Amino acid sequence: MATLGRSADTAQQRRLWLQRSAARDAEASQVEIAQLPAGPRRHWSTASRQDQLAACRHAQIRGLSDDPQGFASAVQAAQVPDDYHDWARVLGLNPLFEPIFRRGIAAWQQAAAQTRAPQDRPDWLSYQPLQPASPAVPLELREDALGLPQTSGEQLLLLFARHAPWLRVEQASHSDRIGSPYYAIDGRRAFNTAQARVYRHHGWSRLDGRWQLQLVYQFWFARRPKPSALDLYGGELDGLLWRVTLDQQGNALLYDSIHPCGCWHRFYLPAGSPLRFRQPPDEESRLATRLALDGRQAPTLWLNASEHSLVWVDGRRPAMPSLSYQQAALDHLRRLPHPRGRRSLYDAGGLVRGSERLERWLLWPSGVPSPGAMRQWGHHATAFIGRAHFDDPQLLERYFTRP
């Protein structure tokens, strides 16, 4: 919405932009009210108070739709804060560290590019979506007045089911099982490996001036084990974010993935995708891999033990029986049941408390808050050199063209 507001020129576009922004406000309001103490929570949850809030939103939509200057002020105010600390980059003499960052990134990319397909062994545990994949029926995504491809609620669920990935996770300990975070009866955060889940979210990104629908899948592990007390990367909670960018027929045009801390951003192009990767000279380098499977088939993601790094992507299905995972809305993590009502998994800065890594003491000159810590959607800074955000709707245009 922050990006689209500047191009909302017609009355229809302005009204739709305001309606969508009001819907986001309503969602955020419910999250905030659910986390209030019991007395204020009951007060603001009443039907009369909710009706007052809804009436206020409708009045704002009507007023701003007919007031171009007021609408322009609303668009100017609706900006997303940057997820970098400039003071850290200045105090940490960031330009002096850039060569070190580049060497580390290049070493990881070289190792990742040389990875070979894992053998299908019994010590790779399999997960598959609980809901069977929907058939790849012809689908034409229609654009709204703002240019965003839209689906019905049922169509969106079918798309999530069609593209939900299979997982193969190498097993070395109980930490290599996916599950779901929750708050225990004492109010402490806990983790349930008996409830395997993927948390889903959707959004849009622009490619060559056209908006594309995106599906986001997030998996969680209880922790990344620390082989020693001085291990830089181990700690509580771990996981993977897998994103599917769709074409107008609902097939995968592009895949990309990151760690929940925002690191290890990597692109994957399905066979037949018309996109072409380009590395901007002034951007942090990225790795783009061409896959053998096409964009109509849900991929299988291979994650290694302990580190839970995505080491391979293909279309192989396991010969052994698989466990099933359920799907839930990513927004559910902002309103988890708690002994005192509801609580978000994240703190006010969008970080998961207790998931800090020792690497933050080495990487703080990048300006990224607490590098290595798990983060809320919308707070994934993905570059130590320059600036990049995983949810930036214009990020893909910096790396891909369509001939």
C-alpha positions in Angstrom: 0.0 0.0 0.0 2.9 2.4 0.8 4.2 1.8 -2.7 0.9 1.9 -4.5 -0.4 5.1 -2.9 1.9 7.3 -5.1 0.3 6.0 -8.3 -3.3 6.1 -7.2 -4.5 8.8 -9.6 -8.2 8.1 -10.2 -11.1 8.3 -7.7 -11.6 4.5 -8.0 -7.9 3.9 -7.2 -7.8 6.3 -4.3 -11.0 4.8 -2.8 -9.6 1.2 -3.2 -6.3 2.2 -1.7 -8.1 3.7 1.3 -10.3 0.7 1.8 -7.2 -1.7 1.7 -5.3 0.6 4.1 -8.4 0.6 6.5 -8.5 -3.2 6.4 -4.8 -3.3 7.4 -5.6 -0.9 10.3 -8.5 -3.1 11.4 -6.2 -6.2 11.5 -3.6 -4.3 13.5 -6.2 -3.0 15.9 -7.4 -6.5 16.7 -3.9 -7.6 17.4 -3.3 -4.7 19.7 -6.7 -5.1 21.6 -6.1 -8.8 22.1 -2.8 -8.1 24.0 -4.3 -5.5 26.3 -4.8 -6.3 30.0 -8.2 -8.0 30.8 -10.1 -4.8 31.7 -9.2 -2.6 28.7 -9.4 -5.7 26.4 -13.1 -6.3 27.4 -13.8 -2.6 27.0 -12.4 -2.3 23.4 -13.8 -5.7 22.4 -17.4 -4.8 22.8 -19.7 -4.6 19.8 -20.3 -0.9 20.4 -16.6 0.0 20.5 -15.9 -2.1 17.4 -18.8 -0.3 15.6 -17.3 3.1 16.6 -13.9 2.1 15.2 -15.5 0.8 11.9 -17.6 4.0 11.6 -14.4 6.1 12.1 -12.6 4.2 9.3 -15.6 4.6 6.9 -15.7 8.3 7.7 -12.0 8.6 6.9 -12.4 6.7 3.6 -15.3 9.1 2.6 -13.5 12.2 3.6 -10.1 11.4 2.1 -11.6 10.1 -1.2 -13.0 13.6 -1.8 -10.0 15.5 -0.6 -7.0 15.2 -2.9 -4.8 17.2 -0.6 -5.8 15.1 2.4 -5.2 11.9 0.4 -1.8 13.1 -0.6 -1.0 13.6 3.1 -2.2 10.1 3.9 0.0 8.6 1.2 3.0 10.6 2.5 2.4 9.4 6.0 1.9 5.7 5.0 5.6 4.8 4.7 7.4 1.7 5.9 10.3 2.3 8.3 13.7 1.1 7.2 15.2 -2.0 9.0 18.7 -0.6 9.3 20.4 1.4 12.0 22.4 4.2 10.4 24.1 5.0 13.7 25.5 1.4 13.7 26.9 1.7 10.2 28.6 5.0 11.1 30.0 3.9 14.4 31.0 0.5 13.0 32.8 2.1 10.0 30.7 0.0 7.7 32.7 0.7 4.5 35.8 -0.9 6.1 33.8 -4.1 6.7 32.3 -4.4 3.3 35.3 -6.4 1.8 35.0 -8.8 4.7 31.2 -9.2 4.1 31.8 -9.7 0.4 34.4 -12.5 1.0 32.0 -14.2 3.4 29.1 -14.0 1.0 31.2 -15.2 -1.9 32.5 -18.2 0.1 28.9 -19.3 1.0 27.7 -18.9 -2.5 30.6 -20.9 -3.9 29.9 -23.7 -1.4 26.2 -23.6 -2.2 26.8 -23.8 -5.9 28.9 -26.9 -5.6 26.3 -28.8 -3.6 25.1 -32.1 -5.2 21.7 -33.8 -4.9 21.4 -35.6 -1.6 20.8 -39.4 -1.6 17.3 -40.5 -0.6 18.3 -42.2 2.7 16.1 -43.3 5.7 17.7 -40.6 7.9 15.9 -37.9 5.8 12.5 -37.4 7.4 9.7 -36.4 5.0 6.9 -33.9 5.4 4.1 -33.4 3.0 1.1 -31.0 3.1 -1.9 -32.3 5.0 -4.2 -30.9 2.3 -3.7 -32.7 -1.1 -2.3 -30.6 -3.9 -5.0 -29.1 -6.0 -4.9 -29.9 -9.7 -3.3 -27.3 -11.9 -6.5 -26.2 -13.5 -6.3 -23.2 -15.8 -6.6 -20.0 -13.8 -6.5 -16.4 -14.9 -5.7 -13.9 -12.1 -7.6 -10.7 -12.7 -6.1 -7.3 -11.8 -8.0 -4.8 -9.6 -8.0 -1.0 -10.1 -4.5 -0.8 -8.5 -3.1 -3.4 -10.8 -2.8 -6.2 -8.2 -3.8 -9.7 -9.3 -6.7 -10.9 -7.2 -8.3 -14.2 -6.3 -11.3 -15.3 -4.3 -10.6 -16.8 -0.8 -11.2 -20.3 -2.1 -8.9 -19.8 -5.1 -6.2 -18.5 -2.8 -6.4 -21.6 -0.6 -6.2 -23.8 -3.7 -3.1 -21.9 -4.8 -1.5 -22.4 -1.4 -2.3 -26.1 -1.5 -1.0 -26.5 -5.1 2.4 -24.9 -4.3 2.9 -26.1 -0.8 6.4 -27.7 -0.8 7.3 -31.1 0.4 10.2 -31.3 2.9 13.1 -33.7 3.4 14.9 -32.9 6.7 18.1 -34.7 7.6 17.8 -36.1 11.1 20.5 -35.8 13.8 18.4 -34.8 16.9 14.9 -33.9 18.0 15.7 -30.3 16.9 15.4 -31.4 13.2 11.6 -31.7 13.4 9.3 -28.9 12.3 6.6 -27.7 14.6 4.9 -24.7 16.0 5.8 -22.1 18.8 3.2 -21.5 21.5 3.0 -20.1 25.1 2.8 -22.6 27.9 0.5 -22.3 30.9 3.3 -20.5 32.8 3.5 -17.9 30.0 6.9 -19.0 28.7 7.4 -19.7 25.0 7.5 -23.4 24.1 7.6 -25.5 21.0 5.4 -28.3 19.8 7.0 -30.8 17.4 3.8 -32.9 17.5 2.0 -30.1 15.7 3.9 -29.7 12.4 2.8 -26.5 10.7 3.6 -24.1 7.9 2.5 -20.5 8.3 1.3 -18.9 5.1 1.0 -15.3 3.9 0.5 -13.7 0.6 1.5 -10.4 -1.0 2.6 -8.9 -4.3 5.8 -7.9 -6.1 6.5 -6.0 -9.3 8.4 -7.4 -12.2 8.9 -5.3 -15.4 6.2 -2.9 -14.3 3.6 -5.6 -13.7 2.4 -6.8 -10.3 2.7 -10.6 -9.5 0.9 -12.5 -6.7 3.2 -14.1 -4.1 2.7 -17.0 -1.7 4.9 -17.2 1.4 5.4 -20.4 3.5 7.3 -20.2 6.9 8.5 -23.3 8.7 9.9 -23.4 12.3 12.3 -25.6 14.2 12.7 -25.5 18.0 16.4 -24.4 17.8 19.6 -24.7 15.9 21.8 -26.7 18.2 25.1 -25.2 19.3 28.0 -27.7 19.0 30.0 -25.4 21.4 29.3 -22.5 23.7 31.1 -20.1 21.3 29.1 -21.2 18.2 28.1 -18.0 16.4 24.9 -19.3 14.7 23.2 -21.6 17.2 20.2 -20.6 19.4 16.5 -20.9 20.1 14.1 -21.2 17.2 15.2 -21.7 13.6 13.4 -22.1 10.3 13.0 -21.3 6.6 10.9 -18.9 4.6 10.0 -20.1 1.1 8.3 -17.7 -1.4 6.6 -18.5 -4.7 6.0 -15.7 -7.2 3.1 -16.6 -9.5 2.4 -15.8 -13.2 -1.1 -14.8 -14.4 -2.1 -18.4 -14.7 -1.2 -19.2 -11.1 2.0 -21.2 -11.9 5.4 -20.5 -10.3 7.4 -17.9 -12.1 10.2 -17.6 -9.5 11.1 -19.1 -6.1 13.2 -17.5 -3.4 14.1 -18.3 0.2 15.7 -16.8 3.3 16.4 -17.8 6.9 14.0 -16.2 9.4 16.8 -13.8 10.4 16.9 -12.5 6.8 20.2 -14.1 5.8 21.0 -16.5 3.0 18.7 -15.0 0.4 18.7 -17.2 -2.7 16.7 -17.4 -6.0 15.4 -20.4 -7.9 14.0 -20.3 -11.4 11.6 -23.1 -12.5 12.2 -24.7 -15.9 10.6 -22.6 -18.6 10.5 -19.4 -16.6 11.0 -16.4 -18.9 12.8 -14.5 -16.2 16.5 -13.7 -16.6 18.7 -13.0 -13.6 21.1 -10.0 -13.6 23.4 -9.0 -10.8 23.4 -5.3 -10.3 27.0 -4.1 -9.8 26.2 -2.0 -6.8 24.0 -4.6 -5.0 25.0 -7.4 -2.7 25.5 -10.5 -4.8 22.8 -13.1 -5.0 22.8 -16.7 -6.1 20.2 -17.8 -8.8 19.8 -21.5 -9.6 17.8 -22.9 -12.6 15.7 -25.9 -11.5 14.7 -29.0 -13.5 11.1 -28.9 -12.4 8.5 -26.6 -13.9 6.3 -24.1 -12.1 3.2 -26.3 -12.0 4.6 -28.8 -9.6 5.2 -28.2 -5.9 8.9 -28.7 -5.2 10.7 -30.8 -2.6 13.0 -28.8 -0.3 16.0 -30.6 1.2 17.2 -29.2 4.6 20.3 -30.5 6.3 20.5 -31.5 9.9 21.1 -29.0 12.8 21.8 -26.0 10.5 18.5 -26.5 8.6 20.0 -24.9 5.5 18.2 -25.4 2.2 20.8 -27.5 0.4 18.8 -28.7 -2.6 15.5 -28.3 -4.5 13.9 -30.8 -6.9 10.7 -32.7 -7.6 11.6 -36.1 -6.0 9.0 -37.6 -3.7 10.0 -39.9 -0.9 9.6 -43.6 -1.1 9.0 -43.9 2.6 5.8 -42.7 4.3 5.7 -39.0 5.1 4.5 -37.0 8.1 1.9 -34.3 7.3 2.0 -30.7 8.2 -1.0 -28.3 8.6 -1.3 -24.8 7.3 -2.1 -21.7 9.4 -2.1 -18.0 8.7 1.3 -16.3 9.4 -0.7 -13.6 11.3 -1.6 -16.2 13.9 1.9 -15.7 15.3 0.9 -12.2 16.3 -2.0 -13.4 18.5 -0.9 -16.7 20.1 -3.0 -17.9 23.1 -1.5 -16.8 26.4 -2.5 -17.3 30.0 -3.3 -13.6 30.1 -5.1 -13.4 26.8 -3.1 -13.2 23.6 0.6 -12.4 23.0 2.7 -11.9 19.9 5.7 -14.1 19.2 7.5 -10.9 18.4 8.5 -7.9 20.5 7.8 -4.2 19.6 10.8 -4.2 17.3 9.7 -7.3 15.3 12.3 -9.6 16.9 11.7 -12.9 18.8 13.2 -12.4 22.2 15.5 -15.2 23.3 16.5 -16.1 19.7 19.6 -13.9 19.6 22.8 -15.3 18.1 26.4 -14.6 19.0 27.1 -13.4 15.5 25.4 -10.1 16.3 28.6 -9.0 18.1 30.5 -9.4 14.8 27.9 -8.2 12.3 26.5 -5.2 14.0 28.4 -2.7 11.8 26.1 -3.8 9.0 23.3 -1.8 10.6 21.0 -4.8 10.8 19.4 -5.0 14.3 20.6 -8.2 16.1 21.8 -10.1 13.1 20.9 -13.8 13.4 17.8 -13.3 15.5 14.4 -14.5 14.3 12.1 -11.8 12.9 8.5 -10.9 12.2 7.4 -10.6 8.5 8.2 -7.1 7.3 11.5 -6.9 9.3 13.7 -9.1 7.2 16.7 -7.0 6.1 18.5 -9.2 3.6 21.7 -7.3 2.8 24.8 -6.5 4.8 26.1 -4.4 1.9 23.7 -1.7 0.8 20.0 -2.1 1.7 17.4 -4.7 0.8 14.2 -6.0 2.4 12.6 -9.3 1.7 9.1 -7.8 1.6 10.1 -4.8 -0.6 7.6 -5.1 -3.5 10.3 -3.6 -5.9 13.1 -5.9 -4.9 12.7 -8.5 -7.7 12.9 -5.8 -10.4 16.5 -5.1 -9.3 17.5 -8.7 -10.1 15.3 -10.0 -12.9 14.1 -9.0 -16.3 11.6 -10.6 -18.7 13.0 -10.7 -22.3 
